[in-house]
Amino acid sequence: MNRLECRGLTKRFGPIPALDGVDLAIQPGRIVGLLGPNGSGKSTLIKLVTGLLTPTEGEIAIDGMAPGPATHGVVSYLPERPSLPQWMTVEGLQDFYEDFFPDFRREVSGEMLDRLEIDPRRRYKQLSKGTREKVQLILTMSRKAGLYLLDEPIGGVDPAARDYILDTIIRGYDPEASVILSTHLIADIERILDDVIFLRQGRVVLAGPADEVRAQKGMSIDGVFREVFRC
């Protein structure tokens, strides 16, 4: 069974579609780079999979189920912008996730907070922008989910922490789970990708295993991105 499948997926917010007939099949155990310039439809696709948006046309299946209450226990979602309650402490946010998500692994989140030297007694609003993003990623990856949707997970993270964050993504998920990672920082995340999906103006223009794309194009994924989306 495909972990995620999209068939003819289209989303319109007006006359121009944000997504236009997207077909995808993502297997369990894969880390997938969802790549494209601003306005290509990456965040729209992720929000459709989470159920925050509904398709204009087409279908989505997560482990054979349409997005909804039944898939909330399968999907762990990191939005592009931090969305956690500002007044809570980091420890309180751990309590919140533990109460709300049966698959939340408190010990995993605690270990990652320790490694990144984040004091769980601090209030979320007192943290820097980059540290808030780290906390939200830690909470997201501490769930034992089947599908992780990460929208720009390292955009505000300092370069010194990126390698640890990426290693956390690799180590933090079940080998049978899948990760979809949307980002502009392709050179930073390329080493962890199994597959890539290039979106332009709501359509898939290139997709496949990362190693095959590199071999066919004779360059890195970052190089392919620059070639495909050259201004």
Long-range contacts (C-beta under 8 A, 24 or more apart in sequence): 1-28, 1-63, 1-64, 2-26, 2-27, 2-61, 3-27, 3-28, 3-30, 3-62, 3-63, 3-146, 3-147, 3-177, 3-178, 4-49, 4-60, 4-61, 4-62, 4-147, 4-178, 4-180, 5-59, 5-60, 5-61, 6-45, 6-49, 6-58, 6-59, 6-60, 6-61, 7-58, 7-59, 8-57, 8-58, 8-59, 9-45, 9-48, 9-55, 9-57, 9-58, 9-59, 9-60, 10-55, 10-56, 10-57, 10-58, 10-202, 11-41, 11-44, 11-48, 11-53, 11-55, 11-56, 11-202, 12-56, 17-56, 17-202, 18-44, 18-202, 19-44, 19-45, 19-48, 19-202, 20-201, 20-202, 20-203, 21-57, 21-58, 21-203, 22-58, 22-199, 22-202, 22-203, 22-204, 23-204, 24-197, 24-204, 24-207, 26-178, 26-180, 26-195, 27-178, 28-146, 28-176, 28-177, 28-178, 29-175, 29-176, 29-177, 29-178, 30-178, 30-179, 30-194, 30-195, 31-169, 31-170, 31-178, 31-179, 31-181, 31-192, 31-193, 31-194, 31-195, 32-178, 32-179, 32-180, 32-181, 32-193, 32-194, 32-195, 32-196, 32-197, 33-181, 33-182, 33-183, 33-186, 33-189, 33-190, 33-193, 33-195, 33-196, 33-197, 33-210, 33-221, 34-180, 34-181, 34-182, 34-197, 34-199, 35-182, 35-183, 35-186, 35-196, 35-197, 35-198, 35-199, 35-221, 35-225, 36-198, 36-199, 36-200, 36-229, 37-200, 37-229, 39-201, 40-199, 40-200, 40-201, 40-202, 41-199, 41-201, 41-202, 41-203, 42-151, 42-182, 42-199, 43-80, 43-151, 43-182, 44-202, 45-199, 46-77, 46-149, 46-151, 46-180, 46-182, 49-75, 49-147, 49-149, 49-180, 50-75, 50-77, 50-149, 62-146, 62-147, 63-146, 73-101, 73-102, 73-103, 73-145, 74-145, 74-146, 74-147, 75-145, 75-146, 75-147, 75-148, 75-149, 76-101, 76-140, 76-141, 76-143, 76-145, 76-147, 76-148, 76-149, 77-140, 77-148, 77-149, 77-151, 78-136, 78-137, 78-140, 78-148, 78-149, 78-150, 78-151, 78-153, 79-136, 79-151, 80-151, 80-152, 80-155, 80-182, 82-129, 82-132, 82-133, 82-136, 83-136, 84-124, 84-132, 84-135, 84-136, 84-139, 85-124, 86-123, 86-124, 86-125, 87-123, 87-124, 87-125, 88-123, 88-124, 89-120, 89-121, 89-122, 89-123, 89-124, 90-118, 90-119, 90-120, 90-121, 90-122, 90-123, 90-124, 90-127, 90-135, 91-120, 91-121, 93-124, 93-135, 93-139, 94-120, 94-139, 97-139, 97-142, 97-143, 101-143, 103-143, 103-144, 103-145, 104-139, 104-142, 104-143, 104-144, 105-142, 105-143, 105-144, 106-142, 108-141, 108-142, 108-172, 109-138, 109-139, 109-142, 112-138, 112-141, 112-142, 112-168, 112-172, 113-138, 115-164, 116-161, 116-164, 129-156, 130-156, 130-157, 130-158, 130-161, 133-157, 134-161, 134-165, 137-165, 137-168, 138-168, 141-168, 141-169, 141-172, 141-173, 142-172, 144-174, 145-173, 145-174, 145-177, 146-174, 146-176, 146-177, 146-178, 147-177, 147-178, 147-179, 147-180, 148-173, 148-177, 148-178, 148-179, 148-180, 149-180, 150-179, 150-180, 150-181, 150-182, 151-182, 152-182, 152-183, 152-184, 153-181, 153-183, 154-183, 154-185, 154-188, 154-189, 155-183, 155-184, 155-185, 159-188, 162-188, 166-191, 166-192, 186-221, 186-222, 186-225, 187-220, 187-222, 190-220, 190-221, 190-222, 193-221, 196-221, 196-224, 198-224, 198-225, 198-228, 198-229, 200-228, 200-229
